Amino acid sequence: MSRDVDERIVAATTRGLERLGKSVSTVTYWKLKQDTGLETSEIPRNAKEFSSCMSKLFGPGYPIIESSIAMELKQEFRLQSVHTKDYSELVVAIKNNALKHSLR
């Protein structure tokens, strides 16, 4: 998968987190590193683990954060027709779409 796509996923994820405050992305990425050892750049290849970490960190507030990230991802990759807000499903859709376009 293209490094550019992964970088765009991370950038959109960061924007989605930061819609709720600049420190939200900092805390989330720190917690991810502490709990899983994953770097921010590894999120697109480990979307389910990232989603699980966010769910544990934010508890019942997680759906609001996930919606914010989903909005940014859908805008970045022009996926308005994808109706899921699930982070890992969106990352899979983005990668499938990128792969489909690269094969043309």
DSSP file (Angstrom, degrees, kcal/mol; ACC not computed):
  #  RESIDUE AA STRUCTURE BP1 BP2  ACC     N-H-->O    O-->H-N    N-H-->O    O-->H-N    TCO  KAPPA ALPHA  PHI   PSI    X-CA   Y-CA   Z-CA
    1    1 A M              0   0    0      0, 0.0    94,-0.0     0, 0.0     2,-0.0   0.000 360.0 360.0 360.0 145.0    0.0    0.0    0.0
    2    2 A S     >  -     0   0    0      1,-0.1     4,-1.7    93,-0.1     3,-0.2  -0.303 360.0-139.4 -63.1 136.2    1.2    3.4   -0.8
    3    3 A R  H  > S+     0   0    0      1,-0.2     4,-2.6     2,-0.2     5,-0.2   0.852 104.5  61.1 -62.4 -34.3    3.0    5.3    1.9
    4    4 A D  H  > S+     0   0    0      2,-0.2     4,-2.3     1,-0.2    -1,-0.2   0.903 102.5  50.0 -60.2 -42.4    1.2    8.4    0.8
    5    5 A V  H  > S+     0   0    0      2,-0.2     4,-2.3     1,-0.2    -1,-0.2   0.931 111.2  48.8 -63.2 -45.3   -2.2    6.8    1.6
    6    6 A D  H  X S+     0   0    0     -4,-1.7     4,-2.3     1,-0.2    -2,-0.2   0.914 111.2  49.9 -60.9 -42.7   -1.0    5.8    5.1
    7    7 A E  H  X S+     0   0    0     -4,-2.6     4,-2.5     1,-0.2    -1,-0.2   0.886 110.6  49.9 -63.7 -38.5    0.3    9.3    5.7
    8    8 A R  H  X S+     0   0    0     -4,-2.3     4,-2.5     2,-0.2    -1,-0.2   0.873 108.8  52.6 -67.6 -36.9   -3.0   10.8    4.6
    9    9 A I  H  X S+     0   0    0     -4,-2.3     4,-2.4     2,-0.2    -2,-0.2   0.938 111.7  45.7 -62.6 -46.8   -4.9    8.3    6.9
   10   10 A V  H  X S+     0   0    0     -4,-2.3     4,-2.6     2,-0.2    -2,-0.2   0.916 112.9  50.3 -63.1 -43.1   -2.8    9.4    9.9
   11   11 A A  H  X S+     0   0    0     -4,-2.5     4,-2.4     2,-0.2    -2,-0.2   0.921 113.0  45.4 -62.6 -43.9   -3.2   13.1    9.0
   12   12 A A  H  X S+     0   0    0     -4,-2.5     4,-2.4     2,-0.2    -1,-0.2   0.882 112.2  52.2 -67.3 -37.6   -7.0   12.8    8.8
   13   13 A T  H  X S+     0   0    0     -4,-2.4     4,-2.3    -5,-0.2    -2,-0.2   0.924 110.0  49.1 -61.8 -44.4   -7.1   10.8   12.0
   14   14 A T  H  X S+     0   0    0     -4,-2.6     4,-2.8     2,-0.2    -2,-0.2   0.918 110.5  50.1 -62.3 -44.4   -5.1   13.5   13.7
   15   15 A R  H  X S+     0   0    0     -4,-2.4     4,-1.0     1,-0.2    -1,-0.2   0.915 110.0  51.4 -60.3 -42.0   -7.4   16.2   12.4
   16   16 A G  H  < S+     0   0    0     -4,-2.4     3,-0.4     1,-0.2     4,-0.3   0.901 112.8  44.8 -62.3 -41.5  -10.4   14.2   13.6
   17   17 A L  H >< S+     0   0    0     -4,-2.3     3,-1.5     1,-0.2    -2,-0.2   0.909 111.0  53.8 -66.4 -42.1   -8.9   13.9   17.1
   18   18 A E  H >< S+     0   0    0     -4,-2.8     3,-1.5     1,-0.3    -1,-0.2   0.595  86.8  78.8 -75.3 -10.3   -7.9   17.6   17.2
   19   19 A R  T 3< S+     0   0    0     -4,-1.0    -1,-0.3    -3,-0.4    -2,-0.2   0.762  98.8  47.1 -62.4 -22.1  -11.4   18.8   16.4
   20   20 A L  T <  S-     0   0    0     -3,-1.5    -1,-0.3     1,-0.4    -2,-0.2   0.319 138.6 -50.6-100.6   5.6  -12.0   18.0   20.1
   21   21 A G    X>  -     0   0    0     -3,-1.5     3,-1.5     1,-0.1     4,-0.6  -0.220  49.9-102.0 130.4 140.3   -8.8   19.8   21.2
   22   22 A K  H >> S+     0   0    0      1,-0.3     4,-1.0     2,-0.2     3,-0.6   0.853 117.7  57.0 -56.6 -37.7   -5.1   19.8   20.3
   23   23 A S  H 3> S+     0   0    0      1,-0.2     4,-2.7     2,-0.2     5,-0.3   0.691  88.6  76.8 -71.8 -16.5   -4.2   17.7   23.3
   24   24 A V  H <> S+     0   0    0     -3,-1.5     4,-2.3     1,-0.2    -1,-0.2   0.920  97.7  43.8 -62.2 -43.8   -6.6   14.9   22.3
   25   25 A S  H <X S+     0   0    0     -4,-0.6     4,-2.8    -3,-0.6     5,-0.3   0.910 113.2  52.1 -67.6 -40.1   -4.3   13.6   19.6
   26   26 A T  H  X S+     0   0    0     -4,-1.0     4,-2.1     1,-0.2    -2,-0.2   0.941 113.7  42.9 -60.4 -48.2   -1.2   13.9   21.8
   27   27 A V  H  X S+     0   0    0     -4,-2.7     4,-2.6     2,-0.2    -1,-0.2   0.907 114.6  50.8 -64.9 -42.6   -2.8   11.9   24.6
   28   28 A T  H  X S+     0   0    0     -4,-2.3     4,-2.4    -5,-0.3    -2,-0.2   0.933 112.8  44.3 -62.7 -47.1   -4.2    9.3   22.2
   29   29 A Y  H  X S+     0   0    0     -4,-2.8     4,-2.0     2,-0.2    -1,-0.2   0.858 113.6  51.2 -69.3 -34.5   -0.9    8.7   20.4
   30   30 A W  H  X S+     0   0    0     -4,-2.1     4,-2.5    -5,-0.3    -2,-0.2   0.935 111.8  47.2 -64.3 -45.8    1.0    8.6   23.7
   31   31 A K  H  X S+     0   0    0     -4,-2.6     4,-2.8     2,-0.2     5,-0.3   0.891 109.8  53.6 -63.6 -40.1   -1.5    6.1   25.2
   32   32 A L  H  X>S+     0   0    0     -4,-2.4     4,-2.6     1,-0.2     5,-0.8   0.935 111.4  45.6 -58.6 -47.0   -1.3    4.0   22.0
   33   33 A K  H  X5S+     0   0    0     -4,-2.0     4,-1.2     4,-0.2    -2,-0.2   0.911 115.0  47.5 -64.0 -43.7    2.5    3.8   22.3
   34   34 A Q  H  <5S+     0   0    0     -4,-2.5    -2,-0.2     1,-0.2    -1,-0.2   0.911 120.5  35.8 -64.4 -44.0    2.4    3.0   26.0
   35   35 A D  H  <5S+     0   0    0     -4,-2.8    -2,-0.2    -5,-0.2    -1,-0.2   0.819 136.7  13.7 -82.7 -32.5   -0.2    0.3   25.7
   36   36 A T  H  <5S-     0   0    0     -4,-2.6    -3,-0.2    -5,-0.3    -2,-0.2   0.607  87.8-123.0-122.3 -17.6    0.7   -1.3   22.4
   37   37 A G     << +     0   0    0     -4,-1.2     2,-0.2    -5,-0.8    -4,-0.2   0.468  63.4 143.4  82.4   0.8    4.2   -0.1   21.4
   38   38 A L        -     0   0    0     -6,-0.8    -1,-0.3     8,-0.0     2,-0.2  -0.535  44.4-138.7 -79.6 139.0    2.7    1.1   18.1
   39   39 A E    >   -     0   0    0     -2,-0.2     3,-1.5    -3,-0.1     4,-0.3  -0.543  28.0-108.5 -85.1 159.8    4.0    4.3   16.6
   40   40 A T  G >  S+     0   0    0      1,-0.3     3,-1.7    -2,-0.2    -1,-0.1   0.878 119.0  59.7 -55.9 -40.4    1.6    6.8   15.0
   41   41 A S  G 3  S+     0   0    0      1,-0.3    -1,-0.3     2,-0.1     4,-0.2   0.679  99.2  59.1 -65.3 -16.5    2.8    5.9   11.5
   42   42 A E  G X> S+     0   0    0     -3,-1.5     3,-0.8     1,-0.2     4,-0.7   0.494  77.0  95.2 -90.6  -4.1    1.7    2.2   12.2
   43   43 A I  G X4 S+     0   0    0     -3,-1.7     3,-1.7    -4,-0.3     7,-0.2   0.908  78.1  55.6 -56.6 -47.7   -1.9    3.1   12.8
   44   44 A P  G 34 S+     0   0    0      0, 0.0     3,-0.5     0, 0.0    -1,-0.2   0.814 111.5  45.0 -59.7 -27.3   -3.1    2.4    9.2
   45   45 A R  G <4 S+     0   0    0     -3,-0.8    -2,-0.2     1,-0.2     3,-0.1   0.522 122.5  37.8 -89.3  -6.0   -1.7   -1.1    9.4
   46   46 A N  S <X S+     0   0    0     -3,-1.7     4,-2.3    -4,-0.7    -1,-0.2  -0.266  70.0 144.6-137.5  47.0   -3.1   -1.7   12.8
   47   47 A A  H  > S+     0   0    0     -3,-0.5     4,-2.7     1,-0.2    41,-0.2   0.854  72.3  51.6 -61.6 -39.2   -6.5    0.0   12.7
   48   48 A K  H  > S+     0   0    0      2,-0.2     4,-2.4     1,-0.2    -1,-0.2   0.907 110.9  48.0 -66.5 -39.9   -8.3   -2.5   14.9
   49   49 A E  H  > S+     0   0    0      2,-0.2     4,-2.3     1,-0.2    -2,-0.2   0.902 112.7  49.0 -66.4 -40.2   -5.7   -2.2   17.6
   50   50 A F  H  X S+     0   0    0     -4,-2.3     4,-2.5    -7,-0.2    -2,-0.2   0.933 111.6  49.3 -62.9 -45.7   -5.9    1.6   17.4
   51   51 A S  H  X S+     0   0    0     -4,-2.7     4,-2.3     1,-0.2    -2,-0.2   0.902 111.2  49.6 -60.7 -42.6   -9.7    1.6   17.6
   52   52 A S  H  X S+     0   0    0     -4,-2.4     4,-2.1     2,-0.2    -1,-0.2   0.904 110.2  50.4 -63.8 -42.3   -9.5   -0.7   20.6
   53   53 A C  H  X S+     0   0    0     -4,-2.3     4,-2.3     1,-0.2    -2,-0.2   0.912 111.5  48.3 -62.3 -43.0   -7.0    1.5   22.4
   54   54 A M  H  X S+     0   0    0     -4,-2.5     4,-2.9     2,-0.2     5,-0.3   0.895 109.0  53.6 -65.2 -39.5   -9.2    4.6   21.7
   55   55 A S  H  X S+     0   0    0     -4,-2.3     4,-1.8     1,-0.2     7,-0.2   0.911 111.8  44.9 -61.7 -42.6  -12.3    2.8   23.0
   56   56 A K  H  < S+     0   0    0     -4,-2.1    -1,-0.2     2,-0.2    -2,-0.2   0.899 115.9  47.7 -66.8 -40.3  -10.5    1.9   26.2
   57   57 A L  H  < S+     0   0    0     -4,-2.3    -2,-0.2    -5,-0.2    -1,-0.2   0.908 124.7  27.3 -68.2 -43.7   -9.1    5.4   26.6
   58   58 A F  H >< S-     0   0    0     -4,-2.9     3,-2.2     1,-0.2    -2,-0.2   0.543  84.1-174.3-102.4  -9.0  -12.3    7.3   25.9
   59   59 A G  G >< S+     0   0    0     -4,-1.8     3,-2.0    -5,-0.3    -1,-0.2  -0.221  73.1   3.0  53.6-129.9  -14.9    4.8   27.1
   60   60 A P  G 3  S+     0   0    0      0, 0.0    -1,-0.3     0, 0.0     4,-0.2   0.667 130.2  62.5 -65.4 -15.1  -18.5    5.9   26.4
   61   61 A G  G X> S+     0   0    0     -3,-2.2     4,-1.4     1,-0.2     3,-0.8   0.558  77.5  92.5 -83.3  -7.7  -17.2    9.1   24.7
   62   62 A Y  H <> S+     0   0    0     -3,-2.0     4,-3.1     1,-0.2     5,-0.3   0.873  75.3  59.8 -57.6 -42.6  -15.4    7.0   22.0
   63   63 A P  H 3> S+     0   0    0      0, 0.0     4,-2.1     0, 0.0    -1,-0.2   0.857 104.6  51.8 -56.7 -33.7  -18.3    7.1   19.4
   64   64 A I  H <> S+     0   0    0     -3,-0.8     4,-1.8    -4,-0.2    -2,-0.2   0.927 113.3  43.6 -66.8 -43.9  -18.2   10.9   19.4
   65   65 A I  H  X S+     0   0    0     -4,-1.4     4,-2.3     2,-0.2     5,-0.2   0.907 112.4  52.5 -67.4 -42.1  -14.4   10.8   18.7
   66   66 A E  H  X S+     0   0    0     -4,-3.1     4,-2.7     1,-0.2    -1,-0.2   0.884 108.5  51.5 -61.9 -38.6  -14.8    8.0   16.1
   67   67 A S  H  X S+     0   0    0     -4,-2.1     4,-2.3    -5,-0.3    -1,-0.2   0.893 108.8  51.1 -63.9 -40.3  -17.5   10.1   14.3
   68   68 A S  H  X S+     0   0    0     -4,-1.8     4,-1.6     2,-0.2    -2,-0.2   0.914 113.1  44.5 -63.7 -43.4  -15.1   13.1   14.2
   69   69 A I  H  X S+     0   0    0     -4,-2.3     4,-2.7     2,-0.2     5,-0.2   0.916 111.2  54.3 -66.6 -43.0  -12.3   11.0   12.7
   70   70 A A  H  X S+     0   0    0     -4,-2.7     4,-2.8     1,-0.2     5,-0.2   0.898 105.7  53.2 -58.6 -41.4  -14.7    9.3   10.3
   71   71 A M  H  X S+     0   0    0     -4,-2.3     4,-2.0     1,-0.2    -1,-0.2   0.921 111.3  45.8 -60.2 -44.4  -15.8   12.7    9.0
   72   72 A E  H  X S+     0   0    0     -4,-1.6     4,-2.7     2,-0.2    -2,-0.2   0.909 113.3  49.1 -66.4 -42.2  -12.2   13.7    8.3
   73   73 A L  H  X S+     0   0    0     -4,-2.7     4,-2.3     1,-0.2    -2,-0.2   0.921 111.1  49.8 -63.5 -43.6  -11.3   10.4    6.6
   74   74 A K  H  <>S+     0   0    0     -4,-2.8     5,-2.2    -5,-0.2     4,-0.5   0.885 113.7  45.8 -64.3 -38.1  -14.4   10.6    4.4
   75   75 A Q  H ><5S+     0   0    0     -4,-2.0     3,-0.7    -5,-0.2    -2,-0.2   0.939 112.9  49.6 -67.9 -46.5  -13.6   14.1    3.4
   76   76 A E  H 3<5S+     0   0    0     -4,-2.7    -2,-0.2     1,-0.2    -1,-0.2   0.876 123.6  30.3 -60.1 -40.3   -9.9   13.4    2.8
   77   77 A F  T 3<5S-     0   0    0     -4,-2.3    -1,-0.2    -5,-0.2    -2,-0.2   0.256 106.0-119.4-108.2  11.6  -10.6   10.3    0.6
   78   78 A R  T < 5 +     0   0    0     -3,-0.7     3,-0.2    -4,-0.5    -3,-0.2   0.934  62.6 145.0  50.3  56.0  -14.0   11.4   -0.9
   79   79 A L    > < +     0   0    0     -5,-2.2     3,-1.9     1,-0.2    -1,-0.1  -0.221   7.7 137.5-114.7  40.6  -15.8    8.5    0.6
   80   80 A Q  T 3   +     0   0    0     -6,-0.3    -1,-0.2     1,-0.3    -5,-0.1   0.765  69.8  60.9 -59.9 -24.8  -19.2   10.2    1.4
   81   81 A S  T 3  S+     0   0    0     -3,-0.2     2,-0.6    -7,-0.1    -1,-0.3   0.612  81.3  94.1 -80.7 -11.0  -21.0    7.1    0.0
   82   82 A V    <   -     0   0    0     -3,-1.9    -3,-0.1     1,-0.1    -8,-0.0  -0.731  60.3-166.1 -82.1 123.6  -19.4    4.9    2.7
   83   83 A H        +     0   0    0     -2,-0.6     2,-0.2     2,-0.0    -1,-0.1   0.466  50.5  99.7 -96.8  -1.9  -22.0    4.8    5.5
   84   84 A T        -     0   0    0      1,-0.1    -2,-0.1     2,-0.1     0, 0.0  -0.541  46.5-168.9 -83.8 151.5  -19.9    3.3    8.3
   85   85 A K        +     0   0    0     -2,-0.2     2,-0.3     5,-0.0   -15,-0.2   0.326  50.8 122.7-111.6   0.5  -18.3    5.3   11.1
   86   86 A D     >  -     0   0    0      1,-0.1     4,-2.3     2,-0.1     5,-0.2  -0.497  59.4-143.2 -68.1 123.6  -16.2    2.3   12.3
   87   87 A Y  H  > S+     0   0    0     -2,-0.3     4,-2.3     1,-0.2     5,-0.2   0.921  96.1  45.1 -57.8 -51.2  -12.6    3.3   12.1
   88   88 A S  H  > S+     0   0    0      1,-0.2     4,-2.0     2,-0.2    -1,-0.2   0.865 112.7  51.8 -66.5 -34.7  -11.1    0.0   11.0
   89   89 A E  H  > S+     0   0    0      2,-0.2     4,-2.4     1,-0.2    -1,-0.2   0.893 109.8  50.1 -66.5 -38.8  -13.8   -0.5    8.4
   90   90 A L  H  X S+     0   0    0     -4,-2.3     4,-2.6     2,-0.2    -2,-0.2   0.912 108.9  51.1 -65.3 -41.8  -13.1    3.0    7.0
   91   91 A V  H  X S+     0   0    0     -4,-2.3     4,-2.5     2,-0.2    -2,-0.2   0.914 110.8  49.1 -62.4 -41.9   -9.4    2.3    6.8
   92   92 A V  H  X S+     0   0    0     -4,-2.0     4,-2.7     2,-0.2     5,-0.2   0.926 111.5  49.3 -61.9 -44.4  -10.1   -1.0    4.9
   93   93 A A  H  X S+     0   0    0     -4,-2.4     4,-2.4     2,-0.2    -2,-0.2   0.901 111.2  49.9 -62.0 -41.1  -12.4    0.8    2.5
   94   94 A I  H  X S+     0   0    0     -4,-2.6     4,-2.5     2,-0.2    -2,-0.2   0.934 112.9  45.7 -63.0 -46.8   -9.7    3.5    1.9
   95   95 A K  H  X S+     0   0    0     -4,-2.5     4,-2.4     2,-0.2    -2,-0.2   0.890 113.0  49.9 -66.7 -39.3   -7.0    0.9    1.2
   96   96 A N  H  X S+     0   0    0     -4,-2.7     4,-2.5     2,-0.2    -1,-0.2   0.915 112.0  48.6 -63.7 -42.1   -9.3   -1.1   -1.1
   97   97 A N  H  X S+     0   0    0     -4,-2.4     4,-2.1    -5,-0.2    -2,-0.2   0.908 112.1  48.5 -63.7 -43.0  -10.2    2.1   -3.0
   98   98 A A  H  X S+     0   0    0     -4,-2.5     4,-1.9     2,-0.2    -2,-0.2   0.897 112.3  48.9 -64.5 -40.9   -6.6    3.1   -3.3
   99   99 A L  H  X S+     0   0    0     -4,-2.4     4,-1.2     2,-0.2    -2,-0.2   0.907 109.6  51.8 -64.9 -42.1   -5.6   -0.4   -4.5
  100  100 A K  H  < S+     0   0    0     -4,-2.5     4,-0.3     1,-0.2     3,-0.3   0.909 112.1  46.4 -60.7 -42.9   -8.5   -0.4   -7.0
  101  101 A H  H >< S+     0   0    0     -4,-2.1     3,-0.8     1,-0.2    -1,-0.2   0.822 108.6  55.2 -71.2 -30.9   -7.3    2.9   -8.4
  102  102 A S  H 3< S+     0   0    0     -4,-1.9    -1,-0.2     1,-0.2    -2,-0.2   0.746 102.7  57.6 -74.2 -21.2   -3.6    1.8   -8.6
  103  103 A L  T 3<        0   0    0     -4,-1.2    -1,-0.2    -3,-0.3    -2,-0.2   0.556 360.0 360.0 -84.6  -7.5   -4.6   -1.2  -10.7
  104  104 A R    <         0   0    0     -3,-0.8    -1,-0.2    -4,-0.3    -2,-0.1   0.489 360.0 360.0 -77.0 360.0   -6.1    1.0  -13.4
